Amino acid sequence: MLENLVILIKIIAVCLAAGLLGNWFLNEVKKAKRKGQPPYTAYSSLPGILIILLIVFLPIVAWWFQR
């Protein structure tokens, strides 16, 4: 029972972090749009860089731990 609670807390933490990062990135996209810049300029901001790094390194880390 306690193990399931710990797993649930971990899942909630990951979902919350993903939501916060996504919201932060969306705010950067809206800011770029207000300034008249193209939306892809948000990828050069901190949340954009974090998203790119996660997309690139998460599969590598998963592969490493499964090996």
C-alpha positions in Angstrom: 0.0 0.0 0.0 2.8 2.4 0.9 4.7 1.5 -2.2 1.7 2.5 -4.4 1.5 5.8 -2.6 5.2 6.6 -3.2 4.7 5.7 -6.9 1.7 7.9 -7.1 3.5 10.8 -5.6 6.4 10.4 -8.1 3.9 10.4 -11.0 2.2 13.5 -9.7 5.6 15.2 -9.3 6.6 14.5 -12.8 3.3 15.6 -14.3 3.4 18.8 -12.2 6.9 19.6 -13.4 6.0 18.9 -17.0 3.0 21.2 -16.7 5.0 24.0 -15.2 7.7 23.7 -17.8 5.0 23.6 -20.6 3.3 26.7 -19.2 6.6 28.5 -18.9 7.4 27.7 -22.5 3.9 28.8 -23.6 4.4 32.1 -21.9 7.6 32.6 -23.8 5.8 31.8 -27.1 3.1 34.4 -26.3 5.8 37.0 -25.3 7.5 36.4 -28.7 4.2 36.8 -30.5 3.5 40.1 -28.7 6.9 41.4 -29.8 6.2 40.4 -33.4 8.9 37.7 -33.4 8.3 34.3 -34.9 7.1 31.7 -32.4 10.2 29.5 -32.8 12.3 32.1 -31.0 10.9 30.7 -27.8 13.2 27.7 -28.3 16.2 29.9 -27.6 14.8 30.8 -24.2 15.6 28.8 -21.0 12.4 26.7 -21.0 12.9 26.0 -24.8 16.4 24.8 -24.2 15.3 22.6 -21.3 12.7 21.0 -23.5 15.2 20.4 -26.3 17.6 18.8 -23.8 15.0 16.6 -22.3 13.9 15.4 -25.8 17.4 14.6 -26.7 18.8 13.1 -23.5 15.8 11.3 -22.0 15.8 8.5 -24.5 19.6 8.2 -24.1 19.3 8.0 -20.3 16.4 5.4 -20.6 18.5 3.3 -23.0 21.5 3.6 -20.6 19.6 2.3 -17.6 18.0 -0.6 -19.5 21.3 -1.8 -20.7 
